[in-house]
Structure formats: structure tokens, C-alpha cells
């Protein structure tokens, strides 16, 4: 056997450890050793006084209250609040305001004490600046100035993060570190605009977590996900610099508008409300369409459906919202009425026109209107940051934000010619498993409405759901979302987060990318988890926690814990295809991982244990027990399997009943939680009647296996290259072609124009052998197949094509296995060393591993 390894692993580990000391750009605001010209926010003598001018937007005022509470949490000092420049507000004050709506900010700008030009017309941007002698009798001020109300809100939470308050301090019980002195570094710190205009989450499939928890534990007075729950969600999202929510919509939950306070709370927080791909015009069809389902038919009941939509638009028109256009059936089903695709296209185009007429009639014209941008000055900052060049959405648009999501069968209609109004944002979906299905062409990217992404971190649907743990690796989110952004998807990003918990890590990483697409790259992606864990738990244990989470994502990417059965619903039971050696290695890896997390749990400070349990211990131990239960059951070790099952039940009971004093009672349920949606979920676990038959490992000497990251990468003459993406793939060594916007290369031009991977391979004999390329189950940038080319030595490259079969059985097994295998017959003229070359002729291909069958190779799950 030949197995190559990557020599730079050690360098990546050292880089990951080094990042613990720098935490993030946020901490640049806070200085650990105050200098004479820094701003003392709080110390043992007291706290700076906050000044809010009369008429301040209530959403900004509410965020200021949160910042003042955060300062108290950290320093035990309560900052006072004033509404004018009074003697009580001296000598140090904090001024929070929106540029253009503050006489005090106007005064500072007029006297050239603060440059606010970069905020004029900008979207959700802010400046945090220490200003010396800002007003008579005031020694210095900390100014938080927003370009708009959310800009000012984000500025408040930026300071909260800098002083050590995690965005997850409430939602995951992350403790707040105590500091006796809070000092903000002097200078001007500028932030924004965001890379993506509208960024947020979709609460979905909430039946088994968020809804019962809210109804019975957190908001029993409503008995539902109501305004109290949404208020906590909205605060979290603002702390994460998000701005948009698609509300929960399953039958267990009443419609968002059922509770009048919900939309008022959203406005009070400054949150933009939308609705899912299946629910146009802010409606919740499952709860609010009370007529028979067959009457939700635009062909036969146009007037009835229009009245239904118009009621909601008229009711919500004065609130900030994104209106979803189009129409599907009730609860994510196909549209009722039209019989052919041509009829469906004609109907949808008529629906677009009628919906836009309703919006024009009822929505305040200023809602969603973007102010034209003023010339932007050079905005270099004291700490080296820069306000990005104004993205294309900062141009005049007199319309209300509108989107059309080409989800499931609707994407096929778009590909057949469905015309979407030019100023409507087209939102591409992933395939529900984290692989984006469509990308805008260069010609399409000129449309004014632009594009967005609807992405799943949790999913209820076929071939199998994943609703329990959150196991999508940040590296996959980066690879797919970065690729989409490069293809113009910069207007709307929505992540389906299920119950939100336990998707904390994936949710934050997704939203960090949406705020600043340049923050994470293939060069520094490996530092995300060490940085995140250092912020949540401090530097002492950060590297070990990050390492544990890395291994958690690696093992569970190979097979999600919710997919630990190898037969689909309504199919006969069958054993897993793992070899006996793969099963043993997997169980041993999970046992080591569980032992590490058990040890670490005992070393956490008492005040950190609840957060550690939720964010680290439960997912890691839970997935380990799920694998032990399944594979020990397959091996016939029923006692061990039943013990693991009992351990899972007990672990989940602890989550619900004991953690944070029972705060999360009802939030966590094992999959499958019940017999609902049985055609989309694994069966309740029972041990097999007998042990499975032995599955031997591939015999030695029958193969050559090379992880993709071990190939030498040679860029094309234009700089296009195969780039290793750390922590990506089943091997964690996957490579892809970057930049992702490069046009396809003809096979004839591959040698001269395409980037290539190269590896020296020693063949024991001449002959024709089968090359197996293990690919991530991504979708092609264009067309219906993934394409690359392979050559040996100086032989002409051979084309390799893998048809995706989107939605078909091969695709289904591909997303469950997290791999697709493309095959090629490779002619080797003589024994000895040869140069194996792989040419990147199409972007979107992600290569994980190469296996060459020398003859006699037997099947295995991971490949040899």
C-alpha cells in the first residue's frame, strides 16, 4: 500500500495555536494596558456616562441598554444614562447615534473632530472612535456612530464583544469574564458595510426542540414561540451582525403574525422579517390558509389567493420586510393547478406581477429604499482595517426588497426560462445537504436584484433528515458559500438552523462569512475553531477543545449520526458497507474522542460547565454513543449497544433537566423523536437479530491511495490553482480550483492552460488499472456533470465526467456518504515511477482522494 500524507500539517496546527493569542479583530478595541489617551469605559471608580439624544431610534436605545448591562456584567459597575450634555455627563461620556440624525454628531463633524463621511449612504456601517475634547467641559468621548440604526446597534454589540461578552452568553450560558478596568483604545475604528446585504436564519422543523422548549419552559404564558422567544433570538442575531429572520412555520407553531406583538418586537429590535421559499408574502400557509388545500390554486381561485396575500401586505406594510414572491403548494409541496411546466411558468409570471402590485399598493415607499451613496473617502483605519469598496447594492432602488427562491422543482422552471423581474433577488438553494445547486452566469450577474443563497445546517426531508446534532463542518460552509459569493450571491444569505441549538458554531460561522467574506480564507480557515473556542472558554483549554471539535467534524462528516442506517425508509434493512477494520477504527476514534472530552469536562471551571456541555460535550459524547450503539449492534454486541443507547437517553435527560438549572427543558430530543415524517427519517434504533457477516479490509498490494492534499499543486499561467482547503472532506485534505469564477477549459488546452495536481506514483507492473477519484458531492458551476482530466507522464489528458443526477439515487447515496466516485481506466506502459497529473478544467470540483486499483481491490466505505 502507498499512502501519502501532507507535510504541512504541523505548520497548520502551530498556526491554529498561535491564533489563540489574537482572538479576533474585535479585541483590538479593548486595550489590556490603558494609556493616557485611551478611553476608560469603566473601572473601580465608576463608569462613563451614556448620552442618548431625544428622538433616538428605539431600536438603538434598546441596544444601548444591552451594552450598559454588558458593562455591568463584566465590571460590576452600572453606567448612567443621560439624554443631554449635562454636568453629570462629564468628564467622559459615550455617545451613541445615527449619522445624519444627531445634532451632536453633526457638531463633531462640522468642527472636524470626527470624520463621518464614510458613513454617508452606507449600509449598516459604523465607527467607534475616541474623541478628545469633543464638547466644552468634556475631556473625551467614546462615539459609536452608525450609518443607519442597525449600524449603531452593531456598534454597541461590537463593544460588548470587545469587553468579553459572547454573543452566546444567554443562548449557550457562556460566562462573562470579570475585568476591573475596561479601556477602549484611542483612535477611530471603522466597520462595514457587510459583504451580504441581508443575513439571517430560518427557524425550521421546530417540532422537537425550539417549540416545546418555548411553549413549556421559556414562554408558557404564550404556550408557543412568541414575542418573548423572538426577542431573545433577535438580540442574538444582532450580536452576530445578522438582520433577517424567516420565522418558524411548522404545524406545531402558530403563524408569526398570529401574535401581534411579534412584528412589533421585530421592529423594536431592527430586524427584517421574511418568509420561507414556500410561503410568499409573509404568510404562514400551514397555519393561516384555512380553506381546503386544493383551493390554494392560482388557476381556479386567483381572487381568493390574492385577498389572502393582500391582507398580510396591508397589515405589515409599515414594517421592514423582505417579500418572498412566487407560489408553491401548502407546506413545501408542488404548486397546485398547472399541469405542465409551461403552464407553471406562465402562472408564476402572472403571480409575480400580481404580488408586486400588492406591494406597490400597501408597502410604505420608503421601506427598503436605499439612499444613494456619496463619494467614499479613503477609509484606512488606525488598526489597518478598511471599509470595503461600496458593493453594487448601494445604488438607488425605489422598490421594497423582494426575493424569489428557486427551491426544488422551481429551479427546473427557472432553467426552462421562467422570467423573474430584474430587481427581484433570486435566491439559489443548496440541495438540502450543504451543496449549492446553482450559480449565476456572468450575464445573469448584471441583473439589479442580484442573487442570494438559502443554505441548510439542519434538514427534514429525503433521502434522510438530519435534525439532532449539527455536524456540517465550517470548511464545507466556507467552500460552498465562498464559491457562491464569487458568483454574485451577495444580496441575501439565509441558513436553515432548525432549532438553533445545537447549531451554534455553524450558525455563527455562516454569519461571520456573510458580514465579512474576506475574514476567512483557505489560508486561515484552520484558525476559526481555536479562535472561537478561545473566545467562549478562554485560552487555557482552547487548543484542546478546538482539536476535539475538529475530530468531531471529521468523523461525523464521514457519516452523520442521523444517518447511521444504510437503508432508506421503506427499503429492507441492510448492513453498513464499512469493513471490519473501518468499524473498529471508527469506534476507537470515537472512544478516544469521548475520553478526551470526559477528561476536559472535569477541568472546566464550574461557571463554564453548562456552556461546555451544550457547545462541546453533548455533541461529542452524543455522536460517540450513537456510533457505539449502531456498530456494536451490527457486530452482535447487544449489551454494549444497549448500554450506549441508555447512555444517550441519560445524556439527553441531563441536557433537558439539569443543565443551567433546567433552563433548556424540552430543547433536546434524540432522532427520531417520534413517528412523524417517517418516510424521511431513520427508524427508532433496535439491535439487529444477528451479527452481520464479516467484511474484510482490502488486501494489501492491490491499490495505491493518495490523499488529495498530498499532491503538488502547479498553478496555471494565469494563476488559477488547485487550493487545499483545510479541514474539508472525509480526509480533511480536499482540494478545489480557485478562483471559482474561472471559465471552463477545453480538454485540448488543459496541458497549457489548466492548473494541475501532480504526484509521483510507483506502479509495480505495466497494465491498465482503474483510477477512482473520490469527490465531494458538489454541483457543477455549469452543466449537469463534474469534469476534470487525468494524464500519466506526458500522455494526453483524458476527460473524466461524473453526472450528478440531482435528486436521483446516486445523488442520494452521495450526500449521505459525503462522497461520489468517478472512475477512469488508466494505461500504464511500464512498471516504475510515473507522474500522475490531474487537471482542473472546471471549477466546483472538490477532490478528496485518489485510489488506483492494481487488481483485486475489494470494496470499503472510506476507500483504502
Secondary structure as GFF3:
##gff-version 3
##sequence-region A 1 864
A	DSSP	alpha_helix	9	18	.	.	.	ID=ss1
A	DSSP	three_ten_helix	19	21	.	.	.	ID=ss2
A	DSSP	three_ten_helix	25	28	.	.	.	ID=ss3
A	DSSP	beta_strand	39	43	.	.	.	ID=ss4
A	DSSP	beta_strand	46	47	.	.	.	ID=ss5
A	DSSP	beta_strand	49	51	.	.	.	ID=ss6
A	DSSP	alpha_helix	58	75	.	.	.	ID=ss7
A	DSSP	beta_strand	81	82	.	.	.	ID=ss8
A	DSSP	three_ten_helix	87	89	.	.	.	ID=ss9
A	DSSP	beta_strand	92	98	.	.	.	ID=ss10
A	DSSP	alpha_helix	103	110	.	.	.	ID=ss11
A	DSSP	three_ten_helix	117	119	.	.	.	ID=ss12
A	DSSP	beta_strand	126	132	.	.	.	ID=ss13
A	DSSP	beta_strand	140	146	.	.	.	ID=ss14
A	DSSP	alpha_helix	149	162	.	.	.	ID=ss15
A	DSSP	beta_strand	182	184	.	.	.	ID=ss16
A	DSSP	beta_strand	188	191	.	.	.	ID=ss17
A	DSSP	beta_strand	198	203	.	.	.	ID=ss18
A	DSSP	three_ten_helix	206	208	.	.	.	ID=ss19
A	DSSP	alpha_helix	210	213	.	.	.	ID=ss20
A	DSSP	pi_helix	214	218	.	.	.	ID=ss21
A	DSSP	alpha_helix	227	239	.	.	.	ID=ss22
A	DSSP	beta_strand	244	246	.	.	.	ID=ss23
A	DSSP	three_ten_helix	256	258	.	.	.	ID=ss24
A	DSSP	alpha_helix	260	269	.	.	.	ID=ss25
A	DSSP	beta_strand	272	274	.	.	.	ID=ss26
A	DSSP	three_ten_helix	280	282	.	.	.	ID=ss27
A	DSSP	alpha_helix	285	288	.	.	.	ID=ss28
A	DSSP	three_ten_helix	293	295	.	.	.	ID=ss29
A	DSSP	alpha_helix	302	316	.	.	.	ID=ss30
A	DSSP	beta_strand	323	324	.	.	.	ID=ss31
A	DSSP	alpha_helix	341	362	.	.	.	ID=ss32
A	DSSP	beta_strand	402	406	.	.	.	ID=ss33
A	DSSP	alpha_helix	409	415	.	.	.	ID=ss34
A	DSSP	beta_strand	425	429	.	.	.	ID=ss35
A	DSSP	three_ten_helix	444	446	.	.	.	ID=ss36
A	DSSP	beta_strand	451	456	.	.	.	ID=ss37
A	DSSP	alpha_helix	474	486	.	.	.	ID=ss38
A	DSSP	beta_strand	492	498	.	.	.	ID=ss39
A	DSSP	alpha_helix	504	515	.	.	.	ID=ss40
A	DSSP	three_ten_helix	525	527	.	.	.	ID=ss41
A	DSSP	alpha_helix	528	537	.	.	.	ID=ss42
A	DSSP	alpha_helix	542	558	.	.	.	ID=ss43
A	DSSP	three_ten_helix	561	563	.	.	.	ID=ss44
A	DSSP	alpha_helix	580	603	.	.	.	ID=ss45
A	DSSP	three_ten_helix	606	608	.	.	.	ID=ss46
A	DSSP	alpha_helix	609	612	.	.	.	ID=ss47
A	DSSP	pi_helix	613	617	.	.	.	ID=ss48
A	DSSP	alpha_helix	618	634	.	.	.	ID=ss49
A	DSSP	alpha_helix	638	657	.	.	.	ID=ss50
A	DSSP	three_ten_helix	659	662	.	.	.	ID=ss51
A	DSSP	three_ten_helix	678	680	.	.	.	ID=ss52
A	DSSP	beta_strand	703	707	.	.	.	ID=ss53
A	DSSP	three_ten_helix	708	710	.	.	.	ID=ss54
A	DSSP	beta_strand	712	714	.	.	.	ID=ss55
A	DSSP	beta_strand	721	724	.	.	.	ID=ss56
A	DSSP	beta_strand	735	738	.	.	.	ID=ss57
A	DSSP	three_ten_helix	747	749	.	.	.	ID=ss58
A	DSSP	alpha_helix	750	753	.	.	.	ID=ss59
A	DSSP	beta_strand	755	763	.	.	.	ID=ss60
A	DSSP	beta_strand	767	775	.	.	.	ID=ss61
A	DSSP	beta_strand	785	792	.	.	.	ID=ss62
A	DSSP	beta_strand	798	803	.	.	.	ID=ss63
A	DSSP	alpha_helix	809	817	.	.	.	ID=ss64
A	DSSP	beta_strand	820	828	.	.	.	ID=ss65
A	DSSP	beta_strand	832	840	.	.	.	ID=ss66
A	DSSP	beta_strand	846	853	.	.	.	ID=ss67
###
